[in-house]
Amino acid sequence: MSAGVAQRRVLVRRLGWTALAAGVAAAAVLVTPVVVPFSPPAQVAPPPTSVVTSFVVTSTVVVVPPAATPSAAVPSREPVKADPPAPSAPPPPAFRSITVHAADPANLRNGARVIECASCRGGSRVGYIGGPNTLAIRLTGVPAAGTRTLTIVYETEEPRTLVVAVGDGAAQTRRLTGAASLLIPATTTLEAFVPAGDSWVRFFNDSGSAPDVNELVVS
């Protein structure tokens, strides 16, 4: 084969391939591509994995001491004992009557005199009381202070006034008639506060003569 023929064949081959490529390109431009939507495959959740968790339970024994509870919360079959009564103040000592004779040497007689009298209590009385003359009878050992009853035994022939005062207390006045005799005792009473221990009971009459005093009873 000649060289010219070979060159023509090669040229024809090249032109053929070029025409083929151009045709394919034209076809690609003219044909609208068909787009098929693509859906991703549905995701399938994997089967649950069984997870086994082991718990170790440890039993701890805690000993709790019993709490102190009031006795009322615990039923008891024993009888309820009442509280003993609170100690009370001791009662005041019993007062015993005190009797003092007017002629007792422990008494004070300022101008007054002891007069013998067989019919009088104790066989004598104290007279000449009144004006500047006074009689003071001493009380001793009084256990407790308080208002007491004073009973005065006296003698007089005529109405006379007697004034009586206990310690620093107020004076009390009595108008006495008696039995109209210096030989017959009579009595009069009055209430007065008497202090504990020792004290004096005074008999007087600043304005005139007083009855004779025989005895004093404090009760």
URSUL-V635135 format. One record per helix or strand. SS is the DSSP state (alpha for helix, beta for strand). FROM is the first residue (numbers start at 1). LEN is the number of residues. Records with the same first field share a line. If there is no record, write none. Layout:
SS=FROM-LEN / FROM-LEN
//
This chain:
alpha=3-28 / 71-3 / 121-3
beta=98-4 / 108-4 / 113-4 / 124-4 / 130-1 / 133-10 / 146-11 / 160-7 / 172-5 / 181-14 / 197-8 / 209-1 / 212-7
//
